Amino acid sequence: MSDPAPPQDAVSVIDQEFIVGEPCPVAVDVPRAFVHLRPGSDPERARVNVAVSGCPPDEAEATLDRIGISTRQVKGTIRVSPGEGAAPADWWRWVRTLDVSLHVEMVLPSRVEADLRVPGGEALVSDLTGEVDLKVMGGTCRAEALGGSLNIRGESSEVTVTDFSGDELTARVAVGSLSLNDVEADAITLRSVAAPLRISEVRGPGSVTANSTEVHVEAVEGPWTIHSQGGPVVFDGPPTAETELAVVGSTLDVHLPDDLASRLSMTGPTLHLDEDFSFEGKRTEHTIEGTLNGGGPRLDARAVGGSGVCRVQVRE
């Protein structure tokens, strides 16, 4: 992701300050913009700066006027969006022809209610708490050091969430990529269509639904359910609670320490369980059911479909 700070040639055209309540409600709907939300030092004031780069300084204000971006406060909510009368589809087609970049920086009280739409742009939200709803299409998105609830929807987008702690995290990405690291939440829901997922150092109950992509999970705590249709899954354990892993028409690789205590269930057209594990139970051609090292949290590993492979291996 690019540096969210405006480049040196950017010209500040709008610089406004608002008196706000807590949590501070904001709504941004600006295509092709670089949007950055971060906290300030005043719990009752918010500042919005809109800058333009890619044009001569003496043309920046006229360019922003043509684009029609406005900042205003409506019923307590700070809104940054095209002005009245701008038809969304026509406005979007027109703004794509401009060789300029818009930069929206919002310095806010630490607790927010944020609704952000940045099609074709980039977004960074950092060091805030509250409720954040973010939609990015065709751009990149980074959420850092947030608390509360976070809902992200991305299309052809690179989405990264790091250092999140809160009640709920939901992310849906179609194409692009999704990465989570150092996350703790009471509920975690992830959905992907052809967007690779990488999940590491995540604590809390989680579910993953993926299609036609790879999923890599490492060092998670809590009950997890991971289902993948047409893409491989790598689970690098150990599981700390009941864990369900399933792939359809692809490969499931589970890496575990050889001293893991677990109740193990494996099913699939092709199965492999390392002999290094201390296993007791029953084996058939397509099922393995029993315990590792006397038993513990249940691990259900399934591969479905003629090409499905399920392997439980000792982690090196």
C-alpha positions, -999 to +999 in steps of 0.1 A: +000+000+000+012+035-008+021+060+019-012+076+030+004+110+035-002+133+005+028+138-017+048+170-016+032+184-047-003+180-032-023+212-026-046+214+003-079+228-009-103+221+020-092+223+056-122+223+080-127+217+117-159+204+132-173+201+168-184+165+173-198+142+199-186+108+211-185+085+192-176+107+163-198+097+132-182+101+098-192+090+063-169+091+033-178+082-003-151+093-026-140+072-056-103+070-065-092+088-033-064+081-008-083+081+025-066+081+060-084+081+093-064+086+125-069+099+160-062+134+172-057+149+207-091+167+211-121+145+220-146+171+208-130+183+175-124+167+142-104+180+113-108+172+076-083+180+049-088+174+012-059+178-011-052+174-048-021+162-065-011+157-101-020+192-113-004+227-111-010+243-077-030+272-093-054+247-108-060+225-077-090+244-063-107+246-097-101+209-102-117+200-069-146+223-077-151+204-110-150+171-092-175+185-067-162+171-035-178+187-004-173+184+034-202+191+056-218+181+089-253+167+087-272+158+119-238+154+136-222+132+109-192+146+090-197+137+054-171+138+026-187+130-008-196+145-042-220+173-040-258+173-046-269+164-081-239+142-089-253+110-105-230+082-091-225+062-123-219+093-146-197+110-120-176+078-116-170+074-153-160+111-156-137+112-126-117+082-140-106+103-169-088+128-147-051+126-142-052+138-106-053+122-072-075+131-042-062+128-006-087+128+023-072+129+058-094+129+088-081+136+123-108+124+147-115+117+184-104+082+192-139+067+192-158+067+159-187+054+139-172+054+104-189+044+071-163+045+043-167+039+006-136+042-015-140+025-049-108+025-069-089+041-041-069+033-010-078+034+027-059+033+059-077+034+093-055+033+123-055+036+161-092+041+165-120+024+184-157+020+177-176+008+147-159+009+112-176-002+080-153-001+050-159-009+013-130-008-012-133-018-048-102-022-070-078-007-044-061-015-012-072-013+024-053-014+057-067-015+092-042-011+120-045-010+158-083-008+159-108-018+186-145-024+186-162-038+155-148-039+119-167-048+087-147-048+055-159-056+020-134-057-008-136-064-046-104-069-065-087-055-034-058-062-011-070-062+025-048-063+056-059-062+092-032-061+120-034-055+157-072-056+161-090-063+194-127-061+197-162-076+196-165-086+159-145-087+128-161-095+094-143-094+061-155-104+026-131-102-003-138-111-039-105-115-058-074-097-044-061-110-010-069-110+027-044-111+055-050-111+093-023-109+119-024-103+156-062-102+159-084-110+189-122-108+187-154-125+201-165-134+166-144-136+134-161-143+100-141-144+068-153-150+032-133-151+001-140-157-036-106-163-054-088-141-029-059-159-010-063-158+028-034-158+052-043-159+089-018-158+117-017-150+155-055-148+157-075-154+189-112-161+191-138-182+175-136-180+137-151-192+105-137-192+070-156-198+037-134-198+006-138-206-030-112-213-057-083-200-036-057-210-011-061-206+027-031-206+051-038-206+088-011-205+115-012-201+153-049-196+159-066-200+193-103-209+198-128-230+179-124-226+141-144-238+111-127-236+077-144-247+045-128-244+011-143-252-023-118-259-050-087-245-032-060-260-009-059-254+029-028-254+051-035-255+088-004-251+110-015-259+145-019-269+172-057-265+176-066-252+210-104-260+208-128-279+185-116-274+149-133-283+117-114-283+084-129-293+051-118-290+014-137-300-017-117-312-047-083-301-033-057-307-007-059-303+031-025-303+049-025-302+087+008-296+105+009-305+142+034-311+170+040-348+175+030-345+212-004-330+205-033-344+225-064-345+203-095-365+192-089-370+155-113-377+127-101-378+091-121-386+060-112-384+023-104-403-009-067-402+000-055-401+036-021-398+053-014-398+090+023-396+100+035-427+119+053-404+143+020-396+161+010-418+191-024-428+176-050-452+190-082-459+170-096-473+138-084-470+103-102-478+070-093-469+034-112-436+037-115-429+074-093-425+104-109-421+138-093-421+172-070-402+196-035-386+194-016-389+227-047-398+247-071-373+233-080-336+237-098-310+216-116-325+186-099-321+152-122-329+122-103-330+089-122-338+057-113-339+020-143-344-003-142-351-040-123-375-063-091-354-061-093-346-024-062-354-002-062-351+036-028-352+053-020-348+090+017-345+094+043-337+121+053-301+121+090-297+114 
